[in-house]
Amino acid sequence: MPAQATTPSGILTRLRTETRAEHAAIERLLDFTSEALSLADYRRWLERLHGFHRPVEARLGELPGLELGARRKTSWLAADLVALGAHDLAALAECSELPPLSTAADRFGCIYVLEGATLGGRVISRHVGRTLAVTSQSGGRFFHGYGSHTTAMWKAFQAALTAFACTPEVHDRVVAAAVSTFRTLARWCEGARIA
């Protein structure tokens, strides 16, 4: 076990390092910043994200030191889809293969992926605003994230995670869950390419 893994910030370093490949793979797959992204592609990817977030958020439960209510994003995705013309959200496909969520360490690993997306969402929000004329009121609420509170929300998540993950064994479990979350999300989104 590397020495950094036993320091409070070591979990954040491990997560960044050990999920780098999965993070890059999902960014390549979704490619929300492509100049070729169409409004139909954008909506299709939002449908897939909705189909992932909805069942995951329903099973997240509680986490020590972290209020999850304000961090749920399914309603943002639903608002975006309605703004983009969706009429029956209940009819959208929903992911049935979920990442591990049975322990607090599993849930922290999953939330690392979901919360980390809010940081990249700021770049995507600007891009889709420029290329698709999508704003936070017209289909871009999800990527608008917490708006001016995004950095503060991310720092609060980091603080809760580092307070919780205080042993190498917990670090291992959190990292494994984050990797699994990225991979599960990628498999789910890949299904949209063949559907």
Protein Blocks (a to p, Z undefined) as FASTA:
>chain_A
ZZklmpmklmmmmmmmmmmmmmmmmmmmnommbfklcfklmmmmmmmmmmmmmmmmmmnm
paehiafklmpcklmmmmmmmmnopablmlpccdfbdcdfkbmklmmmmmmmmmmmmmmm
mmmmmmmmmmnopafknopammnmnmjmlmmmmmmmmmmmmmmmmcfklmmmmmmmmmmm
mmmmmmmmmmmmmZZ
